Amino acid sequence: MSVVSLRLNESEEELFKSYAAHTGRPLSELFKRALAEQIEDELDYKTGILALAEHQKNPREVGIDDLIEELESGL
C-alpha cells in the first residue's frame, strides 16, 4: 500500500474534515471515492463522444423492441 500526501490550505482542510465528520467516513475514503468517480465520469464522457462520432458517421434508427432484444441477447 502506498501513501500519497496532499497539500490543503486551512479553509480546504476545515471544509474536508467537517464533511468527513458529517458523513462519518475517513478523509482517505472520501478522496479515493471522489477521484474514482472523476475518472469514471471522464471515461464515460470520452466513450459518449466516441459513440456520438460513430453515430454521426453511420446514423441509424433502432426501435425500442429491437434495442431490448439486442441488449438481452448480449447477456
C-alpha positions in Angstrom: 0.0 0.0 0.0 1.3 3.5 -0.8 0.8 6.8 0.8 0.0 10.0 -1.1 0.3 13.4 0.5 -2.0 16.2 -0.3 -1.5 19.9 0.5 -4.5 21.8 1.6 -5.0 25.3 2.7 -6.7 26.0 6.0 -10.2 26.5 4.6 -9.9 23.3 2.4 -8.8 21.3 5.4 -11.6 22.7 7.6 -14.2 22.0 4.9 -13.0 18.5 4.2 -12.6 17.5 7.8 -16.0 18.9 8.6 -17.6 16.9 5.7 -15.7 13.7 6.8 -17.1 14.1 10.3 -20.6 14.8 9.0 -20.5 11.6 6.9 -18.6 9.5 9.4 -16.1 8.5 6.7 -12.4 8.9 6.8 -10.9 11.6 4.5 -8.9 8.9 2.7 -12.0 7.1 1.7 -13.7 10.3 0.6 -10.7 11.4 -1.5 -10.4 7.9 -3.1 -14.1 7.8 -3.9 -14.1 11.3 -5.4 -11.1 10.6 -7.6 -12.5 7.3 -8.8 -15.8 9.0 -9.7 -13.9 11.7 -11.6 -12.0 9.1 -13.6 -15.3 7.2 -14.3 -17.0 10.4 -15.4 -14.2 11.3 -17.8 -14.2 7.8 -19.3 -18.0 7.9 -19.7 -17.7 11.2 -21.4 -15.0 10.0 -23.8 -17.0 6.9 -24.5 -20.0 9.0 -25.2 -18.1 11.3 -27.6 -16.8 8.3 -29.5 -20.3 6.8 -29.7 -21.7 10.1 -31.0 -19.0 10.4 -33.6 -19.7 6.8 -34.7 -23.4 7.5 -34.9 -22.8 10.6 -36.9 -20.8 8.6 -39.4 -23.4 5.9 -39.6 -26.8 7.1 -38.3 -29.5 4.5 -37.8 -32.8 4.3 -36.1 -33.5 1.5 -33.8 -36.9 0.7 -32.3 -37.2 0.1 -28.6 -38.2 -3.6 -29.2 -35.1 -4.1 -31.3 -32.9 -2.4 -28.7 -34.3 -4.6 -25.9 -33.7 -7.7 -28.0 -30.2 -6.7 -28.8 -29.4 -5.9 -25.2 -30.9 -9.2 -23.9 -29.1 -11.3 -26.5 -25.8 -9.8 -25.2 -26.4 -11.0 -21.7 
